[in-house]
Amino acid sequence: MPFQSQRASLELGDDTFATLDSISRSRTEPAHRVERSKIILRYAAGVTISAIARSLNTNRPKVERCIDKALQLGAVAALSDVPRKGRPPEIDEEARAWVISLACQKPNDLGYPEELWTTRLLAKHARNHCCAAGHACLAKLARGTVSKILSSHDIRPHKISYYLERRDPDFDQKMAQVLLVYKQVEVMREQKTDAEKPYTAFISYDEKPGIQAISNIAPDLPPVPGSYANIGRDYEYKRHGTLTLMAGLDLLTGQVHGAIVDRHRSREFVAFLKQLDTEYADQKKIRVVLDNHSAHISKETRAYLATVPNRFEFVFTPKHGSWLNLVESFFGKMARTLLRGIRVASKTELKERILQYLDQINQDPVIYHWKFKMDEISVT
């Protein structure tokens, strides 16, 4: 009497058969998945377990385990290993918490010269002090395990993320005053008010110091199609000093008022105010948004303002709130265009090129719009 298997037969759907057939022919799938797919396909085709074991050069128990798993969990699920319990962890949760607490301290506070932890230093410290802390399971702690513990708690004591502490107690109030200026400008634009008619000129002012005048030691090499895609430049250069651009951005017209100086002291700032005074009609009030630089509130500046009463009105940005000043957007654009990779023979040439850039901007001025929190500001 022929042998008859006591196991149930395995029926495969078209999709399952196509998946298993593809895996059985694959050269990129893991070897155990390829072998198991072949076992399941042959068993579903009616091949005996012994014949399957002989054809795949393996043993019967392995074939039987694969087939039983396919009958219990499904053919595709049988290709993967069933999750096992695994051995119990050697490092308990209290020991892990102790490692995390160490990582949250500076090594300098624990007697080391380093400012930041490395996994090697943290593992060494934990091994040296684990027994005294009651965590003997850390006696063989390796740096790789330390890395896994830190990663599981999203702790990176070797990294620094910078932040800026708010040091101005009136930050919100000053920010509201600046945004109110931008809101007034926006309302005037929406009403299509002629920029020459308003009784107030709105200026966003700041300085851009430290613009370097750098010259090449060797000439730049132009790109060559098919050979050199970029401009070639020698690494060495010569410094000729720095300049400061004092810029006032007219928020209504987009015009940029500029002055280039070697330093930005009170006398230079007063000279810039005098420049603004000559460029606007006498009946206009000039409202200036600016930061709290010492030159803006010095005795020399206030002495000049006393000579032109009701001409200027200053709106100060809060401390560490330079991002509220719209002229910073103009400086950013300038840094990405004109100043990017600039090389000049002298400070005089640098000054001429900046002035040429300002003239070019004023021929087709760009009006900058402020959008942050504008919906929260109302003008009565």
Disulfide bonds with the S-S distance in Angstrom:
none
